[in-house]
Amino acid sequence: MLPTSPDRRSMRRFDMRLPAAIRLNGNGANEFLTETQNVSARGVFFYLDRAVASGSRIEVTLTFPPHVTLTDPVRVRFAARVIRVETPLPSARIGIAAVIEEYEFLRTTPASDFASMPQEWKMNPDPTQ
């Protein structure tokens, strides 16, 4: 049996596929759309099709939908620091783990962003589909 490495996570992770806008270097020209793989109170994991150096500061904007918030959609923007980069197999996307350093809630109009998201980005309550 292989020894397991200690898990350094201090907060529970939630498998959530949420659309996210990732901004590199605080530059709107370097903004990329992706979707999260999991989210916790202190971090996020997602895939990009380009390398990001460990230690880089990024800005992530995402919207938690009503089935997560149990109320209206909640849009959040947070500053994060890349702490792990998973090197992919050939032609695969690059996994990015980032720790959240600060965040802010953004104003939204009722059903603003969530209603306009592509259907494939909306969480399906039936996991068999």
N, CA, C and O of each residue as an XYZ file, in Angstrom:
516
protein
N       0.838     -1.178      0.000
C       0.000      0.000      0.000
C       0.889      1.250      0.000
O       1.851      1.332      0.763
N       0.565      2.204     -0.845
C       1.339      3.433     -0.928
C       0.970      4.364      0.222
O      -0.202      4.466      0.585
N       1.960      5.042      0.796
C       1.626      6.009      1.844
C       0.891      7.191      1.232
O       1.191      7.609      0.114
N      -0.054      7.714      1.957
C      -0.808      8.863      1.452
C      -0.210     10.136      2.014
O       0.232     10.176      3.162
N      -0.201     11.167      1.199
C       0.319     12.450      1.665
C      -0.752     13.135      2.501
O      -1.944     12.975      2.238
N      -0.333     13.892      3.501
C      -1.322     14.577      4.334
C      -2.083     15.611      3.510
O      -1.495     16.328      2.701
N      -3.364     15.681      3.719
C      -4.203     16.630      3.004
C      -4.114     17.975      3.720
O      -4.450     18.081      4.899
N      -3.660     19.000      3.000
C      -3.472     20.312      3.616
C      -4.726     21.166      3.557
O      -4.708     22.307      4.017
N      -5.790     20.657      3.016
C      -7.018     21.438      2.914
C      -7.611     21.656      4.297
O      -7.741     20.720      5.086
N      -7.968     22.903      4.582
C      -8.557     23.192      5.879
C     -10.063     23.411      5.785
O     -10.748     23.478      6.806
N     -10.573     23.521      4.578
C     -12.001     23.757      4.383
C     -12.555     22.690      3.443
O     -11.847     22.181      2.575
N     -13.812     22.367      3.627
C     -14.468     21.374      2.778
C     -14.589     21.900      1.352
O     -14.929     23.064      1.138
N     -14.310     21.042      0.385
C     -14.457     21.399     -1.024
C     -15.799     20.908     -1.533
O     -16.303     19.864     -1.118
N     -16.359     21.687     -2.439
C     -17.627     21.327     -3.058
C     -17.403     21.200     -4.553
O     -16.912     22.126     -5.199
N     -17.767     20.042     -5.103
C     -17.672     19.858     -6.546
C     -18.741     20.718     -7.198
O     -19.926     20.385     -7.162
N     -18.317     21.823     -7.792
C     -19.243     22.744     -8.442
C     -18.674     23.165     -9.774
O     -17.569     23.702     -9.853
N     -19.433     22.920    -10.812
C     -19.060     23.367    -12.147
C     -19.768     24.698    -12.386
O     -20.918     24.735    -12.823
N     -19.065     25.787    -12.094
C     -19.628     27.123    -12.260
C     -18.834     27.882    -13.305
O     -17.605     27.823    -13.301
N     -19.506     28.595    -14.202
C     -18.770     29.416    -15.168
C     -17.972     30.477    -14.426
O     -18.455     31.077    -13.466
N     -16.755     30.700    -14.879
C     -15.881     31.660    -14.219
C     -15.081     32.432    -15.254
O     -14.686     31.894    -16.288
N     -14.851     33.697    -14.955
C     -13.960     34.536    -15.764
C     -12.677     34.698    -14.963
O     -12.704     35.141    -13.815
N     -11.561     34.339    -15.569
C     -10.256     34.410    -14.920
C      -9.475     35.539    -15.569
O      -9.292     35.560    -16.786
N      -9.022     36.464    -14.763
C      -8.235     37.585    -15.281
C      -6.813     37.457    -14.749
O      -6.589     37.380    -13.541
N      -5.866     37.436    -15.669
C      -4.454     37.335    -15.305
C      -3.827     38.714    -15.236
O      -4.123     39.572    -16.068
N      -2.981     38.933    -14.276
C      -2.230     40.187    -14.148
C      -3.119     41.427    -14.078
O      -2.670     42.516    -14.437
N      -4.369     41.291    -13.625
C      -5.255     42.439    -13.501
C      -5.554     43.121    -14.819
O      -5.938     44.290    -14.832
N      -5.388     42.422    -15.922
C      -5.520     43.006    -17.250
C      -6.741     42.406    -17.943
O      -6.797     41.197    -18.167
N      -7.720     43.248    -18.284
C      -8.925     42.779    -18.960
C      -8.644     42.079    -20.281
O      -9.430     41.238    -20.716
N      -7.526     42.420    -20.926
C      -7.177     41.770    -22.193
C      -6.755     40.323    -21.963
O      -6.800     39.507    -22.883
N      -6.351     40.010    -20.751
C      -5.943     38.646    -20.403
C      -7.035     37.958    -19.594
O      -6.752     37.365    -18.553
N      -8.264     38.028    -20.053
C      -9.381     37.394    -19.367
C      -9.812     36.156    -20.147
O      -9.966     36.200    -21.367
N     -10.006     35.050    -19.426
C     -10.339     33.780    -20.047
C     -11.551     33.176    -19.355
O     -11.680     33.258    -18.133
N     -12.437     32.571    -20.134
C     -13.614     31.914    -19.581
C     -13.314     30.443    -19.367
O     -12.678     29.796    -20.199
N     -13.779     29.926    -18.245
C     -13.599     28.517    -17.914
C     -14.744     28.115    -17.004
O     -15.744     28.827    -16.912
N     -14.608     26.988    -16.337
C     -15.578     26.601    -15.325
C     -14.823     25.964    -14.173
O     -13.833     25.260    -14.373
N     -15.300     26.219    -12.975
C     -14.650     25.658    -11.800
C     -14.884     24.158    -11.746
O     -15.872     23.657    -12.282
N     -13.983     23.451    -11.104
C     -14.158     22.029    -10.840
C     -14.593     21.825     -9.389
O     -15.455     20.996     -9.096
N     -13.984     22.596     -8.489
C     -14.425     22.591     -7.106
C     -14.104     23.933     -6.469
O     -13.221     24.665     -6.915
N     -14.853     24.232     -5.407
C     -14.757     25.515     -4.725
C     -14.838     25.255     -3.223
O     -15.588     24.387     -2.777
N     -14.063     26.011     -2.447
C     -14.192     25.982     -0.995
C     -14.199     27.432     -0.519
O     -14.088     28.357     -1.324
N     -14.329     27.622      0.769
C     -14.330     28.983      1.307
C     -12.976     29.657      1.122
O     -12.884     30.884      1.165
N     -11.926     28.868      0.916
C     -10.585     29.439      0.806
C      -9.881     29.177     -0.513
O      -8.748     29.617     -0.706
N     -10.533     28.470     -1.422
C      -9.825     28.173     -2.659
C     -10.729     27.719     -3.780
O     -11.930     27.516     -3.602
N     -10.112     27.564     -4.953
C     -10.839     27.171     -6.155
C      -9.894     26.365     -7.050
O      -8.682     26.584     -7.051
N     -10.470     25.432     -7.809
C      -9.701     24.664     -8.776
C     -10.427     24.731    -10.111
O     -11.645     24.567    -10.169
N      -9.677     24.971    -11.188
C     -10.257     25.071    -12.523
C      -9.189     24.690    -13.541
O      -8.021     24.512    -13.197
N      -9.604     24.569    -14.790
C      -8.680     24.260    -15.882
C      -8.603     25.441    -16.843
O      -9.600     26.116    -17.098
N      -7.409     25.679    -17.370
C      -7.186     26.667    -18.426
C      -6.417     25.986    -19.546
O      -5.831     24.920    -19.356
N      -6.427     26.612    -20.710
C      -5.676     26.059    -21.832
C      -4.322     26.741    -21.994
O      -3.696     26.647    -23.050
N      -3.874     27.429    -20.946
C      -2.569     28.097    -20.978
C      -1.931     27.986    -19.599
O      -2.611     27.827    -18.585
N      -0.624     28.073    -19.593
C       0.125     27.969    -18.341
C       0.003     29.252    -17.523
O      -0.046     30.356    -18.065
N      -0.044     29.076    -16.230
C      -0.019     30.187    -15.280
C       1.018     29.800    -14.231
O       0.983     28.689    -13.702
N       1.922     30.692    -13.934
C       2.997     30.378    -12.991
C       2.472     30.285    -11.570
O       1.626     31.076    -11.154
N       2.981     29.312    -10.831
C       2.657     29.207     -9.412
C       3.115     30.499     -8.731
O       4.207     30.998     -9.001
N       2.282     31.027     -7.860
C       2.579     32.294     -7.202
C       1.929     33.486     -7.879
O       1.884     34.574     -7.304
N       1.418     33.298     -9.107
C       0.764     34.393     -9.835
C      -0.503     34.828     -9.129
O      -1.206     34.016     -8.527
N      -0.789     36.118     -9.210
C      -2.056     36.646     -8.690
C      -3.058     36.665     -9.835
O      -2.737     37.067    -10.953
N      -4.277     36.223     -9.537
C      -5.346     36.190    -10.530
C      -6.600     36.780     -9.909
O      -6.713     36.900     -8.690
N      -7.530     37.141    -10.762
C      -8.847     37.602    -10.324
C      -9.883     36.664    -10.930
O      -9.848     36.389    -12.129
N     -10.796     36.178    -10.112
C     -11.819     35.237    -10.549
C     -13.183     35.838    -10.267
O     -13.444     36.312     -9.161
N     -14.057     35.819    -11.273
C     -15.432     36.278    -11.095
C     -16.350     35.126    -11.455
O     -16.231     34.527    -12.523
N     -17.276     34.823    -10.539
C     -18.240     33.757    -10.805
C     -19.566     34.088    -10.141
O     -19.651     34.970     -9.286
N     -20.597     33.363    -10.551
C     -21.942     33.557    -10.007
C     -22.430     32.253     -9.410
O     -22.497     31.228    -10.087
N     -22.772     32.308     -8.122
C     -23.384     31.151     -7.473
C     -24.874     31.176     -7.807
O     -25.549     32.164     -7.518
N     -25.397     30.113     -8.408
C     -26.802     30.095     -8.837
C     -27.762     29.886     -7.658
O     -27.335     29.534     -6.558
N     -29.067     30.105     -7.899
C     -30.061     29.998     -6.825
C     -30.082     28.654     -6.105
O     -30.349     28.619     -4.904
N     -29.811     27.551     -6.791
C     -29.860     26.260     -6.090
C     -28.692     26.088     -5.120
O     -28.711     25.179     -4.291
N     -27.675     26.952     -5.213
C     -26.571     26.929     -4.258
C     -26.825     27.930     -3.130
O     -26.597     27.623     -1.960
N     -27.296     29.123     -3.485
C     -27.491     30.180     -2.484
C     -28.832     30.066     -1.761
O     -29.016     30.646     -0.690
N     -29.771     29.314     -2.351
C     -31.144     29.193     -1.834
C     -31.854     30.530     -1.803
O     -32.772     30.737     -1.009
N     -31.430     31.435     -2.666
C     -32.052     32.745     -2.850
C     -31.702     33.197     -4.272
O     -31.645     32.373     -5.184
N     -31.474     34.472     -4.462
C     -31.099     34.977     -5.780
C     -29.666     34.579     -6.117
O     -28.893     34.232     -5.224
N     -29.303     34.627     -7.411
C     -27.904     34.378     -7.776
C     -26.988     35.385     -7.071
O     -27.359     36.543     -6.880
N     -25.800     34.936     -6.692
C     -24.839     35.802     -6.014
C     -23.558     35.822     -6.831
O     -22.925     34.789     -7.051
N     -23.189     37.012     -7.276
C     -21.981     37.192     -8.078
C     -20.843     37.618     -7.162
O     -20.996     38.528     -6.348
N     -19.696     36.949     -7.302
C     -18.543     37.199     -6.432
C     -17.294     37.369     -7.287
O     -17.092     36.665     -8.276
N     -16.462     38.325     -6.877
C     -15.151     38.491     -7.516
C     -14.113     38.359     -6.414
O     -14.238     38.975     -5.356
N     -13.089     37.555     -6.667
C     -12.064     37.436     -5.650
C     -10.666     37.454     -6.236
O     -10.425     37.033     -7.368
N      -9.756     37.958     -5.420
C      -8.335     37.936     -5.751
C      -7.772     36.650     -5.170
O      -8.080     36.280     -4.037
N      -6.953     35.980     -5.948
C      -6.399     34.706     -5.506
C      -4.952     34.597     -5.957
O      -4.480     35.343     -6.815
N      -4.267     33.642     -5.348
C      -2.877     33.365     -5.686
C      -2.771     31.898     -6.085
O      -3.237     31.016     -5.363
N      -2.159     31.643     -7.232
C      -1.997     30.282     -7.735
C      -1.014     29.552     -6.820
O       0.106     30.013     -6.600
N      -1.454     28.396     -6.288
C      -0.583     27.633     -5.392
C      -0.157     26.292     -5.983
O       0.790     25.670     -5.502
N      -0.863     25.845     -7.033
C      -0.487     24.576     -7.669
C      -0.891     24.614     -9.135
O      -1.965     25.102     -9.486
N      -0.014     24.093     -9.984
C      -0.289     23.980    -11.412
C      -0.072     22.525    -11.778
O       1.023     21.993    -11.591
N      -1.113     21.871    -12.303
C      -1.020     20.469    -12.690
C      -0.684     20.379    -14.166
O      -1.475     20.780    -15.020
N       0.487     19.855    -14.458
C       0.940     19.706    -15.832
C       0.100     18.632    -16.519
O      -0.038     17.524    -16.001
N      -0.453     18.953    -17.667
C      -1.357     18.014    -18.341
C      -0.642     16.990    -19.201
O       0.558     17.081    -19.459
N      -1.410     16.031    -19.627
C      -0.962     15.121    -20.672
C      -0.985     15.916    -21.975
O      -1.577     16.995    -22.013
N      -0.370     15.427    -23.027
C      -0.409     16.175    -24.298
C      -1.847     16.513    -24.701
O      -2.747     15.677    -24.622
N      -2.027     17.726    -25.121
C      -3.299     18.289    -25.602
C      -4.392     18.352    -24.539
O      -5.572     18.452    -24.875
N      -4.021     18.295    -23.277
C      -5.013     18.426    -22.208
C      -4.907     19.824    -21.593
O      -3.921     20.534    -21.789
N      -5.935     20.194    -20.856
C      -5.936     21.505    -20.211
C      -5.095     21.465    -18.935
O      -4.837     20.393    -18.388
N      -4.676     22.624    -18.470
C      -3.804     22.751    -17.310
C      -4.645     23.023    -16.068
O      -5.441     23.962    -16.056
N      -4.480     22.218    -15.030
C      -5.214     22.394    -13.783
C      -4.571     23.468    -12.923
O      -3.353     23.484    -12.740
N      -5.398     24.368    -12.394
C      -4.917     25.485    -11.580
C      -5.632     25.450    -10.229
O      -6.862     25.461    -10.173
N      -4.866     25.408     -9.151
C      -5.418     25.527     -7.801
C      -4.990     26.882     -7.263
O      -3.818     27.248     -7.347
N      -5.944     27.627     -6.709
C      -5.629     28.960     -6.202
C      -6.265     29.160     -4.834
O      -7.369     28.683     -4.568
N      -5.551     29.870     -3.976
C      -6.064     30.202     -2.651
C      -6.658     31.609     -2.718
O      -6.047     32.531     -3.258
N      -7.851     31.754     -2.163
C      -8.552     33.041     -2.178
C      -7.947     33.930     -1.093
O      -7.844     33.530      0.066
N      -7.552     35.138     -1.484
C      -6.943     36.069     -0.536
C      -7.904     37.179     -0.121
O      -7.834     37.666      1.008
N      -8.791     37.578     -1.013
C      -9.825     38.568     -0.670
C     -10.956     38.435     -1.666
O     -10.758     37.936     -2.774
N     -12.139     38.876     -1.280
C     -13.287     38.755     -2.175
C     -14.258     39.899     -1.958
O     -14.226     40.585     -0.936
N     -15.127     40.088     -2.950
C     -16.180     41.088     -2.848
C     -17.416     40.565     -3.555
O     -17.324     39.868     -4.566
N     -18.570     40.910     -3.011
C     -19.840     40.571     -3.646
C     -20.170     41.685     -4.619
O     -20.026     42.863     -4.292
N     -20.612     41.319     -5.812
C     -20.929     42.298     -6.851
C     -22.430     42.461     -6.968
O     -23.189     41.507     -6.793
N     -22.837     43.645     -7.257
C     -24.274     43.897     -7.468
C     -24.724     43.227     -8.751
O     -24.019     43.243     -9.760
N     -25.896     42.645     -8.698
C     -26.488     42.066     -9.901
C     -27.946     42.474     -9.949
O     -28.578     42.725     -8.923
N     -28.456     42.533    -11.144
C     -29.886     42.746    -11.295
C     -30.549     41.379    -11.230
O     -29.875     40.377    -11.473
N     -31.827     41.288    -10.915
C     -32.460     39.974    -10.792
C     -32.239     39.120    -12.036
O     -32.496     39.549    -13.161
N     -31.760     37.915    -11.808
C     -31.530     36.907    -12.856
C     -30.615     37.411    -13.966
O     -30.733     36.977    -15.112
N     -29.711     38.320    -13.636
C     -28.867     38.910    -14.676
C     -27.952     37.899    -15.343
O     -28.169     37.544    -16.501
N     -26.944     37.434    -14.645
C     -25.946     36.579    -15.278
C     -26.409     35.138    -15.437
O     -26.166     34.529    -16.479
N     -27.063     34.588    -14.437
C     -27.399     33.168    -14.455
C     -28.321     32.829    -15.618
O     -28.138     31.801    -16.270
N     -29.298     33.671    -15.885
C     -30.247     33.387    -16.962
C     -29.572     33.399    -18.326
O     -30.029     32.723    -19.247
N     -28.496     34.155    -18.465
C     -27.848     34.264    -19.765
C     -26.716     33.260    -19.973
O     -26.093     33.255    -21.035
N     -26.440     32.420    -18.994
C     -25.365     31.432    -19.129
C     -25.755     30.343    -20.108
O     -26.930     29.994    -20.224
N     -24.775     29.810    -20.810
C     -25.072     28.673    -21.685
C     -25.658     27.522    -20.877
O     -25.252     27.286    -19.739
N     -26.604     26.813    -21.461
C     -27.287     25.724    -20.756
C     -26.313     24.685    -20.216
O     -26.526     24.151    -19.127
N     -25.228     24.383    -20.971
C     -24.296     23.359    -20.520
C     -23.527     23.778    -19.279
O     -22.911     22.929    -18.635
N     -23.539     25.073    -18.914
C     -22.855     25.539    -17.713
C     -23.763     25.501    -16.496
O     -23.287     25.657    -15.372
N     -25.045     25.301    -16.692
C     -25.972     25.258    -15.566
C     -25.949     23.864    -14.956
O     -25.912     22.864    -15.673
N     -25.970     23.806    -13.650
C     -25.887     22.527    -12.966
C     -27.139     21.714    -13.214
O     -28.256     22.218    -13.095
N     -26.947     20.462    -13.559
C     -28.075     19.562    -13.823
C     -28.408     18.827    -12.529
O     -27.546     18.131    -11.993
N     -29.637     18.956    -12.005
C     -29.963     18.281    -10.757
C     -29.989     16.753    -10.887
O     -29.946     16.053     -9.876
N     -30.060     16.226    -12.120
C     -30.051     14.800    -12.346
C     -28.659     14.385    -12.820
O     -28.325     14.595    -13.986
N     -27.819     13.787    -11.920
C     -26.442     13.473    -12.289
C     -26.320     12.386    -13.348
O     -25.222     12.170    -13.859
N     -27.402     11.693    -13.699
C     -27.332     10.644    -14.720
C     -27.405     11.213    -16.112
O     -27.214     10.476    -17.079
N     -27.672     12.489    -16.254
C     -27.781     13.090    -17.595
C     -26.531     13.832    -17.958
O     -26.445     14.400    -19.047
